[in-house]
Amino acid sequence: MSASANSSDSSAPREIVSVVVGTAGHIDHGKSSLVRRLTGIDPDRLQEEQAREMTIDLGFAPFHLPDGRRVGLIDVPGHERFVKNMVAGATGIDLVVLVVAADDGVMPQTREHLEILTLLGVEAGMVAITKIDLPGVDDELVEILELELEDLLEGTFLAGAPIRALDSLSGRGFEAFQQTLFSLIEARAEAREAARGGAYRQPIQRVFSARGFGTILTGVPLSGEVAPGDKVEVITSTAVLPGRVRGLQAYGATVERARAGHSTAVNVADVDFKQVHRGDTIAAPGVFRAHPMFEARLELLASQSKPLEQRQLVRVHVGTAEVLGEVVLLDQQTLAPGERGLCQLRLRQPVVAAAGDRFVVRRHSPMETLGGGTILAPSRWRLKPFKGFVLQRLAREEAALDDAGRALTLQLDGLGAAARVDQIAKAVQSPKPEVEALLAELLAAKAVVEVSGGKGQPRYLSEAGFQAACAKLTDALEAYHTAHPLRDGLARLELRAQAKLEDGTLKAALEELLAAGEVVERAPGYARAGFEVQLDEPGEALAAALVARLAEERFTPPTREQLLDELTPEELSLDAAGDLLQTLCDRETLVGVGDELVLHPERYAEAVSALRDLASAGPFTASAFRAAIDSNRRYVIPLLEHFDAVGLTKRQGDTRVLAE
């Protein structure tokens, strides 16, 4: 099903090494010839490329290590007009061979490719000096070129890297080059194997349809793995297309699983190839989404002659995508050559990118590489420059790039509420099993807190988020005590509303604060430890008057409003008097009945006794109860509804019986 199916090796390799080798360098410096010598495959797959004898788009070819393991190689174009294809191909490269022709030496695209590879975070590689058998090339010229290259590479990831001279046509020097390359691959494979993980994500480099198979999407997975039968999503700038993996090939051979670091062709069912383009992404379902804005750390190349201006229009290359956008500098007004700064990338169309992804920015016109950097996070809002809290958050995002635990807790804080595992997995763009394992570690380290309260799926907060929830709760209580100094406490439902906490978070925070002695349970709910209602002389007088007044009444007492209008002294507001009346009810000094009525406890006990006597003869009506306590309907109905609410009685049509 692959594009190179006509040259595929029918014998399956024992193993594919999770390292992708890339070639880079100036046009006509012998990259494709070196690839042919190394792999036996012509990477120039397009007729136009073969006619021009130059690489225009990406070429893919595998080769074998001495033990039979297979390694993938990407040959990128060297011409300045096709640098965007070079950047697309460099995404996923683990180890680079920088190719420099002995007769030409260092040329413009040699320098630009080296800058781009550095910006994209490539960390290992070597240099191949080619065409050493051309007329006019001798050992002295090669030695001079080696010295020039050492100067060029100083301060880059290739500083001190091996330099090997060879001729791809005659084969002179090729064996030494090959042995060096193999050694570098072995060293890189071990480091790369430990780093591969996360949810499956593959930027798409090529899209085509193969007869009998359907849509084929190729590229190098950046994370995770995929197998036939897996559900996937193809994420474009405008849609998310669900699909299913029908089959896989890696380097021309059918495989049962493709992993990060394998140049892979994915046969996808249920997705029309005409809807997909280079720059789109195929990924595990429900994890990744395209975003139009990203927070990033950007570096302007020291070779630039002018600073980068605020909101400058650029071409942004990330993954295999190339989109127009503008750079909003957040910590400075302009970015000088060789300097680094925090920024927001505002793109004209959404792309998929994850924290830690590298990107390149090129001038809109004329097209030249300006710089690049690292994606920190997608943005939900347009950010304004020089905002301290924004810069602090971006600094935390940057510090979390190489710390999975810190990244998870940072995302938890960003969600703004306790989150389920599936929500966290989507936020950190990792598979649920990996997130569950990491959460277990963080719980043991007390870096996260489970706040589900045993209900439904577990929910989690970071330790900082949990402490913030506790602070919200105590602040809500403090504010309530200040506003209502004559109330003993705050009911749970009202406390939840005031603190704006979910029920599970409220429960966990209350348990924490009760255990620490910072909060106490007190009717009608909770209070800050140490808080007590302090009654002054007018308050004491009102409390005594309320109790005495209601003791005089039987079952036709004044309403709450009438009581307060009658008894509140001038020194107290009606609101404060109402709080005091409710406190007397909370303490059971008085008994609240519905929203309007209050009874003395002795009268309440008499009403309960009369009700029990009446109910002992069987179901009774409201009229019968009214006669039993010598009251009227205005008071009897609220009292009976109160008895229903507290579970003393229950209705049966127009009558009631004891619920006990």
Residue pairs with C-beta under 8 A, 6 or more apart in sequence:
1 210
1 213
1 216
1 247
1 249
1 265
1 267
2 8
2 216
2 218
2 249
2 252
2 265
3 45
3 60
3 206
3 208
3 216
3 218
3 265
4 41
4 45
4 60
4 252
5 210
5 252
7 41
7 252
8 249
8 252
8 253
9 62
9 251
9 252
9 253
10 253
11 253
12 253
12 254
12 255
13 64
13 68
13 69
13 70
13 251
13 253
14 67
14 68
14 69
15 68
15 69
15 70
16 69
16 70
16 71
16 72
16 250
16 251
16 255
16 259
16 262
17 65
17 69
17 70
17 71
17 185
17 189
17 261
18 189
18 192
18 193
18 196
18 259
18 260
18 261
18 262
19 71
19 72
19 94
19 95
19 185
19 188
19 189
19 192
19 261
20 71
20 72
20 73
20 74
20 92
20 93
20 94
20 95
20 220
20 261
20 262
20 263
21 71
21 72
21 73
21 74
21 93
21 94
21 95
21 96
21 97
21 181
21 185
22 73
22 74
22 75
22 76
22 89
22 90
22 93
22 95
22 96
22 97
22 122
23 31
23 34
23 35
23 73
23 74
23 75
23 76
23 96
23 97
23 99
24 31
24 76
24 78
24 86
24 90
24 96
24 97
24 98
24 99
24 113
24 114
24 116
24 117
25 31
25 78
25 98
25 99
25 100
25 101
25 109
25 110
25 113
26 78
26 100
26 101
26 104
26 107
26 108
26 109
26 110
26 113
27 54
27 77
27 78
27 79
27 80
27 109
28 53
28 54
28 78
28 101
28 104
29 78
29 99
29 100
29 101
29 104
29 107
29 110
29 130
29 131
30 99
30 101
30 130
30 131
30 168
31 55
31 75
31 76
31 78
31 99
32 42
32 43
32 44
32 55
32 59
32 75
33 130
33 168
33 169
34 97
34 99
34 128
34 130
34 166
34 168
35 41
35 43
35 59
35 61
35 73
35 75
36 42
36 43
36 168
37 168
37 169
37 171
37 174
38 61
38 63
38 73
38 178
38 181
39 61
39 62
39 63
39 73
40 63
41 61
41 62
42 50
42 59
43 55
43 59
43 60
43 61
43 73
43 75
44 50
44 53
44 54
44 55
44 59
45 57
45 59
46 56
46 57
48 56
49 55
49 56
49 57
54 77
54 78
54 79
55 75
55 76
55 77
55 78
55 79
55 82
56 77
56 79
56 82
56 85
57 77
57 82
57 85
58 74
58 75
58 76
58 77
58 85
58 88
58 89
58 205
58 206
59 74
59 75
59 76
60 72
60 73
60 74
60 75
60 218
60 251
60 263
61 72
61 73
61 75
61 251
62 70
62 71
62 72
62 73
62 251
62 252
62 263
63 70
63 71
63 73
64 70
64 71
65 71
65 182
65 185
65 186
66 182
70 250
70 251
70 253
71 185
72 220
72 250
72 251
72 261
72 262
72 263
74 89
74 90
74 92
74 93
74 220
74 263
75 89
76 85
76 86
76 89
76 90
76 113
77 83
77 85
77 86
77 89
78 86
78 109
78 113
79 109
80 108
80 109
80 112
80 367
83 109
83 112
83 116
83 362
83 367
83 369
84 315
84 317
84 322
84 362
84 367
86 113
86 116
87 116
87 120
87 317
87 322
87 360
88 203
88 205
88 278
88 279
88 317
88 319
88 320
88 322
89 205
90 96
90 116
90 117
90 120
90 122
91 120
91 203
91 220
91 222
91 319
91 320
92 203
92 219
92 220
92 221
92 222
92 261
92 263
93 117
93 120
93 122
93 220
94 122
94 124
94 188
94 192
94 261
95 122
95 124
95 125
95 184
95 185
95 188
96 117
96 122
96 124
96 125
96 126
96 158
97 125
97 126
97 127
97 128
97 181
98 110
98 113
98 114
98 117
98 125
98 126
98 127
98 128
98 158
99 127
99 128
99 130
100 106
100 107
100 110
100 127
100 128
100 129
100 130
100 145
100 149
101 129
101 130
101 131
102 129
102 130
102 131
102 132
102 134
102 137
102 141
102 142
102 145
102 165
103 131
103 134
103 136
103 137
105 145
105 148
106 145
106 148
106 149
106 152
110 152
111 152
111 303
112 368
112 369
114 152
114 153
114 156
114 158
115 301
115 303
115 369
116 360
116 369
116 372
117 125
117 157
118 156
118 157
119 299
119 301
119 358
119 359
119 360
119 369
119 371
119 372
119 373
120 358
120 359
120 360
120 372
121 358
121 374
122 157
123 157
124 157
124 161
124 184
124 187
124 188
125 157
125 158
125 161
125 184
126 158
126 161
126 162
126 163
126 164
126 180
126 181
126 184
127 149
127 153
127 158
127 161
127 162
127 163
127 164
128 164
128 165
128 166
128 177
129 142
129 145
129 146
129 149
129 163
129 164
129 165
129 166
130 166
130 167
130 168
131 137
131 167
131 168
132 142
132 165
132 166
132 167
132 172
132 173
133 167
133 169
133 170
133 172
134 167
142 165
146 163
146 165
149 163
150 163
153 159
153 160
153 161
162 180
162 184
164 173
164 176
164 177
164 180
165 173
166 172
166 173
166 174
166 176
166 177
167 173
167 174
168 174
192 261
196 223
196 224
196 259
196 260
196 261
197 223
197 224
197 260
197 430
197 434
198 223
198 224
198 260
198 429
198 430
198 431
198 434
199 223
199 224
199 283
199 284
199 287
199 288
199 425
199 429
199 430
199 431
200 221
200 223
200 224
200 225
200 226
200 230
200 232
200 283
200 284
201 221
201 222
201 223
201 224
201 281
201 282
201 283
201 284
201 287
201 288
201 352
201 354
201 429
202 217
202 219
202 220
202 221
202 222
202 226
202 264
202 266
202 281
202 282
202 283
203 219
203 220
203 222
203 279
203 280
203 281
203 319
203 320
203 321
203 352
204 217
204 218
204 219
204 234
204 276
204 277
204 278
204 279
204 280
204 281
204 282
204 320
205 218
205 219
205 220
205 278
205 320
206 216
206 217
206 218
206 219
206 278
207 215
207 216
207 217
207 218
207 273
207 276
207 277
207 278
207 280
208 216
208 273
209 215
209 216
209 273
210 216
210 267
213 246
213 247
213 267
214 246
214 267
214 268
214 269
214 273
215 243
215 267
215 268
215 269
215 271
215 272
215 273
215 276
216 265
216 266
216 267
216 268
216 273
217 234
217 265
217 266
217 268
217 273
217 276
217 282
218 263
218 264
218 265
218 266
219 263
219 264
219 282
219 320
220 260
220 261
220 262
220 263
220 264
221 258
221 259
221 260
221 261
221 262
221 264
222 260
222 319
222 354
222 357
223 260
223 354
224 259
224 260
224 284
224 431
225 257
225 258
225 259
225 260
226 232
226 245
226 248
226 257
226 258
226 264
226 266
226 284
227 245
227 248
227 256
227 257
227 258
228 245
228 246
228 247
228 248
228 256
229 244
229 245
230 244
230 245
230 284
231 242
231 243
231 244
231 245
231 285
232 242
232 243
232 244
232 245
232 266
232 268
232 282
232 283
232 284
232 285
233 240
233 241
233 242
233 243
233 282
233 283
233 284
233 285
233 286
233 288
234 240
234 241
234 243
234 268
234 271
234 275
234 276
234 280
234 281
234 282
235 241
235 280
235 281
235 282
235 283
235 288
235 289
235 290
235 352
236 275
236 276
236 277
236 280
236 290
237 280
237 290
237 349
237 350
237 351
239 275
240 289
241 270
241 271
241 275
241 276
242 270
242 271
242 285
243 268
243 269
243 270
243 271
243 282
244 268
244 269
244 270
245 266
245 267
245 268
245 269
246 267
246 268
246 269
247 254
247 267
248 254
248 255
248 256
248 257
248 258
248 264
248 265
248 266
248 267
249 255
249 264
249 265
249 267
250 258
250 262
250 263
250 264
250 265
251 262
251 263
255 262
258 264
258 266
266 282
268 282
278 320
278 321
279 319
279 320
279 321
279 322
279 323
279 351
280 321
280 352
281 288
281 290
281 319
281 352
283 352
284 431
286 422
286 426
287 425
287 426
287 429
287 430
287 431
288 352
288 354
288 429
289 350
289 352
290 350
290 351
290 352
291 350
291 351
291 352
291 353
291 378
291 379
292 346
292 347
292 348
292 349
292 350
293 344
293 345
293 346
293 347
293 378
293 379
293 380
293 382
294 344
294 345
294 347
294 353
294 375
294 376
294 377
294 378
294 379
295 342
295 343
295 344
295 375
295 376
295 377
295 378
295 379
295 383
295 394
295 397
296 342
296 343
296 344
296 345
296 359
296 373
296 374
296 375
296 376
297 340
297 341
297 342
297 343
297 373
297 374
297 376
297 398
298 308
298 327
298 335
298 340
298 341
298 342
298 343
298 361
298 371
298 372
298 373
299 338
299 339
299 340
299 371
299 372
299 373
300 307
300 308
300 335
300 336
300 337
300 338
300 339
300 340
300 370
300 371
301 337
301 338
301 369
301 370
301 371
302 337
302 338
303 337
304 337
304 370
304 371
305 337
306 337
307 334
307 335
307 336
307 337
308 327
308 329
308 334
308 335
308 370
308 371
309 334
310 327
310 328
310 329
310 333
310 334
310 385
311 326
311 327
311 328
312 326
312 327
313 324
313 325
313 326
313 364
314 324
314 325
314 326
314 327
314 361
314 362
314 363
314 364
314 370
315 322
315 323
315 324
315 325
315 361
315 362
315 363
315 364
315 367
316 322
316 323
316 324
316 325
316 345
316 347
316 359
316 360
316 361
317 359
317 360
317 361
317 362
317 372
318 351
318 353
318 357
318 358
318 359
318 360
318 375
319 351
319 352
319 353
319 357
321 351
321 352
323 347
323 348
323 349
323 351
324 347
324 348
324 364
325 345
325 346
325 347
325 348
326 345
326 346
327 343
327 344
327 345
327 361
328 343
328 344
328 345
328 346
328 382
328 383
328 385
329 335
329 341
329 342
329 343
329 385
330 341
330 342
330 343
330 344
330 383
330 385
330 386
330 387
330 390
330 391
330 394
331 341
331 342
331 385
331 386
331 391
332 339
332 341
333 385
335 341
335 343
335 371
340 373
342 391
342 394
343 373
344 379
344 382
344 383
345 359
346 382
353 359
353 375
353 378
354 375
354 429
355 375
355 376
355 377
355 397
355 400
355 401
355 407
355 429
356 374
356 375
356 401
356 402
357 374
357 375
358 372
358 373
358 374
358 375
359 372
359 373
359 374
359 375
360 369
360 371
360 372
361 369
361 370
361 371
361 372
362 368
362 369
362 370
363 369
363 370
374 398
374 401
376 394
376 397
376 398
376 401
377 397
377 414
383 390
384 390
396 410
397 410
399 406
400 406
400 407
400 410
401 407
404 428
404 438
405 438
405 441
405 442
405 445
405 447
407 428
408 424
408 428
408 435
408 438
408 439
408 442
408 448
409 442
409 447
409 448
409 462
409 463
409 464
409 465
410 462
411 424
411 427
411 428
412 419
412 424
412 427
412 448
412 460
412 461
412 462
412 465
413 462
413 464
413 465
414 427
415 423
415 424
415 427
417 502
417 505
418 451
418 452
418 459
418 460
418 461
418 465
418 502
418 504
418 505
419 427
419 459
419 460
419 461
420 457
420 458
420 459
421 432
421 435
421 436
421 439
421 457
421 458
421 460
422 432
424 435
424 439
424 460
425 431
425 432
425 434
425 435
428 435
430 438
439 448
439 460
442 448
443 449
443 450
446 463
447 462
447 463
448 460
448 461
448 462
448 463
449 460
449 461
449 462
449 463
449 465
449 466
449 508
450 458
450 459
450 460
450 508
451 459
451 460
451 461
451 466
451 469
451 502
451 504
451 505
451 507
451 508
451 509
452 458
452 459
452 504
453 503
453 504
453 507
453 508
455 503
455 504
459 502
459 504
459 505
461 469
461 505
466 505
466 508
466 509
466 512
469 499
469 501
469 505
469 506
469 508
469 509
470 509
470 512
470 513
472 499
472 500
472 501
472 509
473 495
473 499
473 501
473 506
473 509
473 510
473 513
473 519
474 513
474 518
474 519
474 528
475 499
476 490
476 495
476 498
476 499
477 490
477 495
477 519
477 526
477 527
477 528
477 531
478 528
479 498
480 487
480 490
480 495
480 498
481 487
481 527
481 528
481 531
484 579
485 533
485 534
485 576
485 579
486 533
486 535
486 539
486 576
486 579
486 580
486 583
487 533
487 579
487 582
487 583
487 586
488 522
488 523
488 524
488 527
488 533
488 583
488 586
488 587
489 522
489 523
489 524
489 525
489 526
489 527
489 586
490 498
490 524
490 525
490 526
490 527
491 524
491 525
492 506
492 525
492 526
494 525
495 506
495 525
495 526
496 503
496 506
499 506
501 509
510 519
510 526
513 519
514 520
514 521
517 529
518 528
518 529
519 526
519 527
519 528
519 529
520 526
520 527
520 528
520 529
523 586
523 587
524 586
533 583
535 543
535 580
536 571
538 569
538 571
538 572
539 572
539 576
539 580
541 569
542 567
542 568
542 569
542 572
542 577
542 580
543 580
543 584
543 589
545 567
546 563
546 567
546 580
546 581
546 584
546 590
546 598
547 584
547 589
547 590
547 600
549 558
549 563
549 566
549 567
550 557
550 563
550 590
550 598
550 599
550 600
550 603
551 600
551 602
551 603
553 600
553 603
554 603
554 606
554 629
554 630
554 631
555 599
555 603
555 607
555 629
555 630
555 631
555 635
555 636
555 639
556 631
556 632
556 635
557 563
557 597
557 598
557 599
557 603
557 635
558 566
559 596
559 597
560 578
560 581
560 595
560 596
560 597
560 598
561 596
563 581
563 598
564 574
564 577
564 578
564 581
565 574
567 577
568 574
568 577
572 580
581 590
581 598
582 592
584 590
585 591
585 592
585 598
588 601
589 601
590 598
590 599
590 600
590 601
591 598
591 599
591 600
591 601
591 604
592 598
593 599
593 604
593 638
593 639
593 642
594 638
594 641
594 642
596 638
597 635
597 638
597 639
599 607
606 629
607 629
607 639
608 643
608 648
610 625
610 628
610 629
611 625
611 628
611 643
611 648
611 649
612 658
613 628
614 620
614 624
614 625
614 628
615 649
615 656
615 657
615 658
618 657
619 652
619 655
619 656
619 657
620 655
620 656
620 657
621 654
621 655
621 656
622 633
622 636
622 637
622 640
622 654
622 656
625 636
625 640
625 656
626 632
626 633
626 636
629 636
631 639
640 649
640 656
643 649
643 656
644 650
644 651
644 656
647 659
648 658
648 659
648 660
649 656
649 657
649 658
649 659
650 656
650 657
650 658
650 659
